[in-house]
Amino acid sequence: NGGAMKLVQIWNARDAFNRLCNLKKPMRLAYRLLKYSRKIDEELAVCEVQRQTCVYETAGVPFGTPDVNLLPGTPEFDSFLAKFNEFLVSDTGLEPFGISMDNLIDALGDEASNSMSENDLALLEPFFIEKQPTDLRLVN
């Protein structure tokens, strides 16, 4: 997967990554994903603080003011989106998880409860390395 990961990729994939973490998987993979998800959570925490900062700045109120809402379709909401999206295109230091998507899918197996949508997989794809011809199966 080319280039540095962007915060927007993490922000947009947060629900899909949570669904992935809830799937049954071999213990070694589960532990590795747990450690990786902690790094994602750190990046998401930074995004959430920035999102809130953009809301309060756009609304012109002190940070932490209760019940601040920006209504979609208003100039204020559009201003908020512009500020937050500008932040989200920043590079992140997060490296892709150390296995390919193909190896992940192999490790998850064919259990009926382990299913995800194509949209989820597309959102998750940047988090995994490209498959190499010499990839070994993760479950070994």
N, C-alpha and C positions, 0 to 999 in steps of 0.2 A: 504494500500500500504506500503510494508515493507521498513523500513530504511529511512535515510535522502535523500532528493531530491538532485540530482546532477545538476550542471550547464549545463551539456550536455543535460539533459532532457528539460530544459528551452530553450536552444539554438535551439534544433531540433524542438521544438513545437511552435516556435514564429509565424510562418505563420498560423498554425492551430488555435492557440489561437486568433489571429487577426480575422480569419474567424468566430470563436465562438462569439467574441465580436460584430460582425456585424449582428448577427442574431437577429430577433425580440424576445423580451422576456418581462415578467412582470417587471414593474418598480423596484420593490424591488430587484429582481435578477439582473437587469441591474446595479443598483447602487452598489450592493455588488461586482459584477464582475469588475466594474470600479475601485473600491478601490483595489481589488486584482490585476488587470492588472497594476496598478501603481507600485506595488511591483515587478511584473515580469519585467516591464520596467527598474526598478533600477538594477536588476540582469543582464538584457540584456546590459545595458549601461556599466557595469563592463566588461562583455564579449567582447563587441566591442572595448573598450580601450585595453584590453589584446590582442585581435586579431590584432589590428593595431600595437601594440608594438612588437608582434612576427614577423609581416611582416617587419617592419623597422629593427629589430635586425638581422633577417635572411639576409636581403638585405645589411646589413652593412652601413646603412645611418642614419642620425639623424631623430628622430621622427618628423613627419610633412613634410618631404621632399615630394614635389609633384610628381605625376606620377610614383609611385613605384609599379611595377607589378612582381609577381612571377608566372612563367608559369607552369601549371600542367605538370607533367611528368619529371620535372627537379629535381636535388638533392636539390636545394634551396627550392622548393615547398614542397618536402617530409620532409625537416627539419622543415619548418614552420608548417606543419600539425602535426608533432610529438610534437612540443612545445605547439601548441594551444590545441591539444587533451589532453595533460598532464594537462593543466590548467582546461579543461572542466570536468574532472573526479572529481573535487573538490566538496565537499558537499556545499550546500547552506543553509541558514537559513530559506528559504521559506517553510512554512507549506502548506499542501494540503488545497484547498478551502474547506470550512466547510460543504459541502453537497456531497452526492454520485452522481456518474454519472447517475444512474437510476433516482434520483430526478431531476437532471438537465434536462434530456431528457423529463421527465414528465412535467416540468415547461415550456419547449420550445414548447410543444404541437405538433400537427400534421399539422401545417401550411406548405404548400408545399414549401415555400421559405426557411424554416428552415431545411436544409439538409446538411449533412457532409458525407465525405467518411469514410470508415472503417479505412483507414490509419490515417486520422485526429483524429478519436476517439481513436485509439491506442496511438497516440502521446499525447493526452490530458488525458488519463486515470490516469497517476501518479499524476495529479493535483487535484484529487478528492478523498475523503475518501471512504473506503469500505462501501458498503451498510450494515446497521445494521437492524436486524429484527424489531426494533422499530422506524425506520425512519418515519418521518411524511412528508406529501406532502409539498413541498416548497411553493406552490401557495396559501396555506391556510392563 
